[in-house]
């Protein structure tokens, strides 16, 4: 499993891997309660059914950017970068949500009319719940700007606990660190014996 992880992210940013096959990238370590994840996924699905297809990337920290951390705090620039990364599979609308604000691109290019809608929204601020909730509002407003009515779905599921995937990721990371620590200690002991 540890060997496969670097290969999966070799192209730079995790969101580009997820959004090749999924409609949303929700970082597993952002602490977003299940209800807010469900709400975002539902509005994206309903928007597509109503004729407004969009993919959404939530970026809560530099870790969510993989090797392109230089684009942290720059949602507009990252939206264009991510749109170009996805363009060989997906050339449609793309929304990026960071604590500082929103970015929009289509086929890796800015769309001023859609970005103007987002620029009127307040920045999401820090915290996974704020990011997900702001993303849901943004999808609603963007669709309305294109004359597509997509009501905000009600919250369903737990509003206080993050998705259980966070716990699983945490367990995998801790286990990996323990294994690496054990291997490092054994290597140091071996070297000490030889010396």
N, C-alpha and C positions, 0 to 999 in steps of 0.2 A: 504494500500500500504506500509506503514512504517513497519508493522508487517511482511510482506512477504519479504522485502529486506534482513534482516539478514539470513533468511532461505535459500535464493537463493545463498548466499556466504558462507554457513556454512562449506564447504569443504576447504576453505582457499583462493584460488586465483580465481579472476573473469575469467581469460583466460581459465581455465579448464571447466568452465560452458559454455562459448561461443563455444569453439572448439569441444564440444561434438556433436554439430549439424551444425556448420558453418566451413568454410574453413579458415577464418581469424578472429583474435581478434584485433580490432582497437579501442583503448580507446576513449570513447566519449568526454573526456575532454582534449585530446591532441591537439586540434585545427588543425586537418588535413583537408585541403581543399578537397572538394568533388572530384575534378579531380584526386587527388593523391590516394584517397581511391578507386575510380573506376579503376584506372590503376592497382593497386595491386590486387584487386579482379579479374580483367580480366586476368592478367598473371597467377594467380593461377588456374583459371578455364581452360585456354588454355593449361597450363602445364599438367593438369589432362587428358584432351582430347588427348594430344599427348603421354600419357603414363608415365608421371612423376607426381604422386600425392604427394602433400605436404600441410601441414597446417602451418599457420604463425601467430605468436603472436608478436604484437608491444607493448613494455613496455616503456612508456615515463617517468614514475615517480614511486616512491615507492607505491603510491596509487593503481597502476595497479596490484600490487602483492598481494593485500588483506592482509592476515595474515602471508605471507611468505616474509616480507620485508627484512629479513636477506639475501635473494638472490638478492637484488638490487645491480647493478653494476657487476653481475656475470652471464652473458648470457649463458655460457656453462653449469654451474651448474643448472640454472633454466630450461634450455632445457631438461636436464635429469629428473628433478623433474616433470615438466609439462608432459613430455612423459609418465612417470609412472602413473600420475594422469589420463591420457586419455586412458591408455592401455586396459582397459576393454571394450572400444568401438572402439578405433583407435590405431593401432600399426604401422602406417606408419611413413613417414618422417615428421619432425617437425623443423621449423625454428623459432628462437627467435631473435628479433632485439631490442637492447637497445642502448642508446646513446654511450656506451663504445665499443660496438662490437656485434658480432653474436654468437649464439649458435645453435648447430644442434644435434638432437637425433633421433633415430629410435627405437620405442618400449621402450623408456626410457633409451636407451644405446647410448653412443657416437659412432660416425662413423668417424674415423680419416681422411679418404680420402675426405669426404664431408666437414668436419671441416677445412681441409687444404685449400679448395677453398675459404671458408669464411675468413680465416685468412689472405688471400692476399688482401682482400678488405679494404679500409680505414674505420675507425669507422664512423658511421652515424653522430655523434654529436647531439647536442640538437635541439629540435624543431620537431613538428609533420611532417612537410613536408619532412625534412631530413630523418626521420625514415621510412616513407612510400616509399620514392624514393629509399632509400638504400635497403629496403626489396624487391622492384621490381627488382632491379639490382641483388640482391642475388639469387632470384628465377631463373632469366635468366641464371646466371652463374652455379648454381647447376644443372639445367636441361642440359645445354651444357656439363657439366662434365660427365653426363650419356648418352651422345650422343643423346640428345633430343633437337631439335631446337624449341625454343619458343621466337619469336621476342617480344620486349618490345612494348606493345600497346601504341598508342598515348594518350595524356591527353585529356579527354573529361569531360566537365562540368566546374564548376567554380574553378579557380586556386587560388583565393584569400580568399574565405570565407570558414570557417569550415562547416562541415556537420551540418544541422539544428538540429540533435539530441543533439548536445552540448547545444543549447539554451534550449531545452526541459529538459535536465538533470539539467541545472542550475536553471530553474524555479522550478522544483520539489525539489531540494535541498534547495533553498531559502524559499520556502513555508513550507517545513518540519521544518526548523530552526525557522521560525516565529511561527509555531504552538507549537513547543517545548518551545519557549520563553514565549508564552502566558500561557501555562499550568504551567510552572515553576513559573511565577509571581503570578498566582492564588493560587498555593499551598503555596507559601511564605506568601501571604496575609492571607490565612486561618489559617496558623500556628501562625501568629502574632496576629490574633484576639483571638485565643484560649489561648495564653500566657498572 
